[in-house]
Every structure is written in structure tokens, then in C-alpha cells.
Amino acid sequence: MFQSVDSEKCRLYAKLPTFQKKLSRTQERVREMLEICSTPYVAFSCGKDSTVVADMVLRIRHDVPLRFVSSGETRIIHNVDDIMEWFRNIHDAKIEEINFDRVFSEEWSNASFDEQRKAGRRDIQTIDNTAYTGVFMGLRKQESRGRQISLNSCKTDGLPMYMYQYKNRDYFRMCPIADWTTDDVGAYITMYKIPVLQWYQAFGFDSRTTARLTGDAVRQNTLLWIKTTNPEGYAKLLERFPEFGALT
């Protein structure tokens, strides 16, 4: 059962010496990564983990861009604009939104939910990253067994921990909070008073979010969340995908 965010618990956790030590170590890790990677960007989703990484990077180097991959339904699911506006106001952040709309665009108006979802799995591979030499990501080992294996195995001798250089490429994957727990993430967000998606306020930091309406999201009652919090948006989705009516 998910629990809503306990701000007092997060504040107390943020004061613990163990967290403060981990935070200092991670901030130093980010500095080392930035010294090595000349032109990085942050893979930004407005979720809790990428939000922490983005804030940490921008507090050290304010010119690193945040790249946000969205879809036609993104703003129906989450209040992402609130998060992006905070980053623009506090950090003067440069946010590049890359939109793949297979939900409401005319080109995909006749595609079923399954058809557009399957096509979307290839979108990340089509993004042009040639202007950059690396990406900061909010991947954490605690999230899944697969990510734990990836983060432990993808490492390059001579580089900071969780900084990986792809073979035959001058390109880096940097995951500075790989060893953080959800409690660490919540403590950081509370300490720096960073706004979070309404989803976390309702279900807690243990929950997961996605900027797209994926198959897993549908199975995990995201449609019910939209129906409750954004009836107008839900009606728009239901008109586009009538099959959703049987799921809510």
C-alpha cells in the first residue's frame, strides 16, 4: 500500500549524518563527472529521481541543459509544467522538450493504443545526441534487479563510480545517485524544497511515474488517477481510445 509523502520524516532523515555523508560524496562525484564530460545533458522526466539529479547538476554547473521527452498525453497525466517552471525560476534552466505525439497528432489519429505504444518504444533511439558527450540519468539500483545489474556491470576503469564510457565512443552515461534509496531521494527533495508531481503527493516517493501512458501505467490504475484528478483530460483520452472505458 502506497503512503503519501511524510514531509516531517523526510526532514528528519535529511539531518542524519549518514545522509549528509552520502550527499557530500555524491556531490563530489557529480563534480568529477562534470570535469571529465565537457558537454553533458540531463535526461529529465520531471520524476523524483531525474529531478534530484537535475538539481544537483545545476547547483554545480548552471548551463547543463535538461532534455525532456514528452507525448501528447503527458500533461493529462502529470503536472509537469509546475516542475519545469520551478527549474526555470530557480536555476534559469534550459529545458529542451522533445515531443513524440502519437496520441493526438493527425498522423497517428487512427492508430490503436497498442500500435502507438509499440512504435513509441523506439523513440529514445531516434533522438539526436551528437551535440553532447554524455548524459546524466536518475537510474537507481533500488528500483529493479535489471537496473542493479546494469549499474554494477557498466563501469569504466579510471572514471568515477557509476560513470561509464561506451565502447568505441567518446560518450558517457553518468548515474550519480545509483546507490541512493528512496529515503535519500525524499530527503533531498524536502531539504531543497523542490516541488514534486501530484502523483507523489498522493502515493508517496515509493511509487513510480512515467511521462507517457504505457501499458504498465494502464495496468497500474493510472487511468483511474486521471479520471479522478483530470476528468476533462480523461474524457479526451476516452474519446481517442474508447477501449479505456472497459478498464475504469
Phi, psi and omega in degrees: 000125179288147176245142177294164184298128176260093186298322181295318177299319179295318179297317180293320179297322182296338181274349183294139178302326180296319178290317181299323178292317178297319179298313179299319179296320181289319178299321177293324177299317179296318178300317180296319179297318181292331177291330183272318184265114188284321184228075181269169167223167177253126173285108193246127180240355188073002173284171188298319185286314179292332176295317178297313180298316181299314180296318181295317179294314184290336176289341179260319180219108191284349186265003180286123182285153174255127180249122188243117179267119183237173177224178183296332183264000187305312184282350172283327182280312190225156177275059185295330182295329177297320181289315180296321179297321178299316180294325177291319182287318185276319186247359187053042188290143172268113182246121178256114178266126179249110188255126173243098184255097174257010181262309185246355179290149182299323183301327184249021187296337181257002181283141176285169178301315180297321181295313182289327179293316180296321178295326182291342180296339182263359186298316183302322182290342182269352182288135181278113180250015188295340181278357186237156178249006178179165181227133170272133181229153181265032180291139177228143182295332183292340187291321182196161177297322180297317179290326177299315179296315181298314184289329178281328185268330182272088180218154183235126179303137177090351179255159176303156179303137179068023170246120188238130175260124180295144182296136178062021179219142174271065186215137187239145168252124185237121184233075189295336181257027182304325183263014179276151173263170176298326177297321177298315181298313179298321179296317180296313181299318180290319182298319182263006176054049179272131178292152180232164177299147180301332178304315180293324179298329181274320189245355177090167183286347176288343182281164182246151177231162175215145180281353179238159175271090181274171176300317178297320180298319179296317181291338182261028172069024176296327178298321178294323176299314180296317181300325182280317187265338184216071183303323180294317177294322179297318179298323179294318178293320181294324177294323180286318181235084182304335181296343178294336183300328180283349184261350182234000000 
